[in-house]
Amino acid sequence: MVRLMGRSGERSPRRPGGPHARHRQDADRSRRGADAGRPASALRSALSGRSVAGQVFVMNVVIVLLLVVAAAVALVLQVRHDSTVEARNRSVAVAATFANSPGILEALRSPDPTAVLQPRAETVRKATDVDFVVVTNPDGIRYTHPKPDRIGKKFVGNIAPALAGKTVTEEIEGTLGPLVQAVVPVKAPDGKVVGLVSAGITTENVGGVADRQLPLVLIAAAVGLALATGGTALVSRRLLRQTHGLGPHEMTRMYEHHDAVLHSVREGVLIVGGEGRLLLANDEARRLLALPPDAEGRHVGALGLPSDLAQLLASGQAATDEVHLVKNRLLAINQRPTDVRGGPAGCVATLRDSTELRALSGRAETARERLDILYAAGVGIGTSLDVTRTAEELGELAVPRFADYVTVDLFDTVLAGGQPDSATPLRRTARSGVSEEVPLYPVGRPIRYVDSSPQGRTLASGRAVLEPRLGEAPGWQAQDYERSAQVVEYGVHSLITVPLRAGTLVLGVVSFWRAAKPEPFDEDELALGEELVARAAVSIDNARRYTREHSMAVTLQRSLLPRRLPDQNALDVAYRYLPAQAGVGGDWFDVLPLSGARVALVVGDVVGHGLHAAATMGRLRTAVHNFTALDLPPDELLGLLDELVGRIDQDEATDDSTAPVTGATCLYAIYDPVAGSCVIARAGHPPPALIGPDGTVEFPEVPAGPPLGLGGLPFETTELRLAEGSRLVLYTDGLVEDRVHDIDVGLEQLRRALETAGETPEETCRTVLDARLPDRPGDDIALLVARTRTLGPDQVAEWEVPNDPAAVGEVRSQVTRRLGEWGLDELAFTTELILSELVTNAIRYGGETVHVRMLRDRSLICEVFDSSSTSPHLRYAAMTDEGGRGLFLVAQLAERWGTRYTPAGKVIWAEQPVP
């Protein structure tokens, strides 16, 4: 390209027998020769130095060799220097340590210093890996030496600095050969030098490290040189392959060949300099742009080009497939600057005639846009299982990409989840558009289309209808002449109506209206509208089916939950039940009056959603009602409930379409207002919360127990003493658990909410839900708050009855007096008769201990306690029987009666309404 820029004003001649043909022949011969002996010839050419690749190869090898030699020499010198420094430091350290060691002065002053110091010096020499440790007197006469024959001779070295009290190191020729030694003085307490200690290492050991490392250094250098040589050879070989072994003259001829090719391609090429002058234009560029003969060298703004194209070429900015109109031609321009990587300032632009391709691309773009609409319909319609919202999503998707206004009309029965009925009117379910002022029917308006309208024909035939010109369609105007005129006057001019078909069912009709675009709808757009509505119809039908099933499940669930709380005086109760945002769950609760003015509180949860969960909840609630009639303790009732769930799972295990019930939880509590106690047991359920009369909140320790249906483990109970005015809070896990927080976090948040709650159960429910209810509950929430009341001593009467039939009369007398005090004299006769029969039976059959209790609550309750576990049974006595009529009389006189068992026996009770 540089060559082309240098020859901007001329072109090479293109003759068949000219230099270009000879160049092609030479290049072919060069390629064949290179291919024949590529590995060997490439390397020989690189080593020959006659080409650029060979020169680069030789230069790189020399540089690498010099670097390797320099590195090896530097390493050897550095190692030797470091070894010498290490030898000096070690010699000084050993000599100084020995000179200051304990007992050195005494040894030097002893009659025979050699005898004392020679063994010590040899020990130190061997331990410190030095070649000698020599001790001398101030005159330099040796006391110690590794070679004993040298002891007593003159020390070799400079000892003058040591005698002056300094430490000296030096490299000398000693008795052991060339060495590095250190001399350290031995001083008396008064500072006088009384001896010298020298330690040293021979030069042979000093240079040993360098000598040992030198072979490794040389091997590494050789490997590095070999790798560098091989890498350079590969680069040279690749360079030779790319140039096909051509020399400078041949390269010139090759560029001339490229110049000829440049002017032969069917794509225009322009090279523009940094100052905006045209440097080169090939023949195709001249033809497409109609450039003058002297265009090269002139500024692009003076070539008569369109202003936008001239501005683009002069700016040098990058451009990709920019389309410019030049003399009735659509040219696609691609431009790249040439100075991105340090090249000369300027740019290179290519031009391609895309006039015919533009029309094809326009149709392809339209097809792509329609595919995008269909794809968006697949992912954007049906995001929820709500019929109305799905219809709205259809309108939002089609406006304004396909139509200016979209209306969706569905049968009323479809909105309710039922089957479409042509006898019912349509209802405007959704309306979307670019403006809200269009005079189309509003949302919620019931509509009955006439048979001649496009919508009426669509509903009757089940096929789409195209009305390209609404102003000329009398059948459409017959629907509503006044409104039709307003719609046409507003600018709506074209219409497509498509049936919302799901299988054989027609759920409604969708209308696409066009106003902004002047072109009417065509047959292709009719097909697109049909496909779009077909995809939306599936989602709307799914939402319809879900609405139907959800309505059925909600109806079932509401019928299974308690509609009102029973009348009782033991507890002041408030509750809340909030279903999940999607689906119907299995949460439930109950308040069940028991005998003796007691009340049972139940909260349960069946894991899962849907009809099965709701039906299972109903079965468990019914079972609890039945088991409560037996007046069982909480742990025994949960045990029976656990067996029931296990049997349900076994019965449904063979049905693949029915999910098991394992995962159900339950909490059962019995509150006694006479004793002020509450007995609680739970099966895998969250623990209850207790708010004291002073507002303190706690979570009593109640053994969790396994969820219902697992079996194998007994349930445990906990008895709580509740002061009057305490509030017991029971709930399901939807209140304290979610996908973000752990249950411990939920319990702590519930605690804080309860601490700020009001005094009444209603205020407590309201405060808790305001603090804990999420925006979109993922699970059902059941909340039950019960404030305790107690029966005072003035409402309770108790008597111990001796085991004597004569004591029955005394009991009747005491009962009559107490009823008089309570103002219930009119119940005295029936009460005496009931207690007479019950006490007489207890004395006769119930054991030694008999206890009578009478409670004045919403009803008058009579209870007889005995130590027997035998339950009496109601039966009809024959005419000849002497007994057997007592319980029959009790059943006739009392409103309710029954038996409950206690750890010490049983209680037979009877209730009478209070007038």
Salt bridges, closest charged atoms under 4 A:
GLU10 OE2 - ARG7 NH1 3.18
ASP26 OD1 - ARG29 NH2 2.06
ASP26 OD2 - ARG253 NH1 2.72
ASP28 OD1 - ARG31 NH2 2.05
ASP35 OD1 - ARG38 NH2 2.26
ASP82 OD1 - HIS81 ND1 3.54
GLU122 OE1 - ARG125 NH2 2.81
ASP129 OD2 - ARG90 NH1 3.94
ASP149 OD2 - ARG150 NE 3.93
GLU171 OE2 - ARG88 NH2 3.51
ASP211 OD1 - ARG80 NH2 3.38
ASP259 OD1 - HIS263 NE2 3.33
ASP283 OD1 - ARG11 NH1 2.58
ASP283 OD1 - HIS263 ND1 3.51
GLU284 OE2 - ARG287 NH2 2.49
ASP294 OD1 - ARG298 NH1 3.14
GLU296 OE2 - ARG286 NH2 3.23
ASP308 OD2 - HIS324 ND1 2.92
ASP321 OD1 - ARG352 NH2 3.40
GLU322 OE1 - HIS324 NE2 3.19
ASP353 OD2 - ARG329 NH1 2.57
GLU365 OE2 - ARG368 NH2 2.40
ASP372 OD2 - ARG368 NH1 2.64
GLU392 OE1 - ARG389 NH1 3.22
GLU393 OE2 - ARG389 NE 3.76
GLU396 OE2 - ARG389 NH1 3.11
ASP409 OD1 - ARG428 NE 2.29
ASP412 OD1 - ARG427 NE 2.71
GLU436 OE1 - ARG431 NH2 3.64
GLU467 OE2 - ARG457 NH2 2.58
ASP480 OD2 - ARG483 NE 3.99
GLU525 OE2 - ARG514 NH2 2.86
GLU531 OE2 - ARG535 NE 3.19
ASP541 OD1 - ARG544 NH2 2.83
ASP541 OD2 - ARG545 NE 2.95
ASP567 OD1 - ARG564 NH2 3.62
ASP567 OD2 - ARG858 NH2 3.85
ASP572 OD2 - ARG787 NH2 2.99
ASP590 OD2 - ARG621 NE 2.57
ASP590 OD2 - HIS625 NE2 2.99
ASP631 OD1 - ARG598 NH2 2.48
GLU652 OE1 - HIS612 NE2 3.97
GLU652 OE2 - ARG619 NH1 3.18
GLU719 OE2 - ARG721 NH2 3.56
ASP738 OD2 - HIS741 ND1 3.46
GLU748 OE1 - ARG751 NE 3.57
GLU748 OE2 - ARG752 NH1 3.90
GLU762 OE1 - ARG576 NH2 2.90
ASP779 OD1 - HIS609 NE2 3.70
GLU798 OE2 - HIS851 NE2 3.03
GLU800 OE2 - HIS851 ND1 2.68
GLU810 OE2 - ARG817 NH2 4.00
GLU821 OE1 - ARG818 NE 3.07
GLU863 OE1 - ARG853 NH2 2.68
GLU863 OE2 - ARG900 NH2 3.15
ASP866 OD1 - LYS906 NZ 2.82
ASP881 OD2 - ARG875 NH1 3.98
GLU911 OE2 - ARG896 NH2 2.94
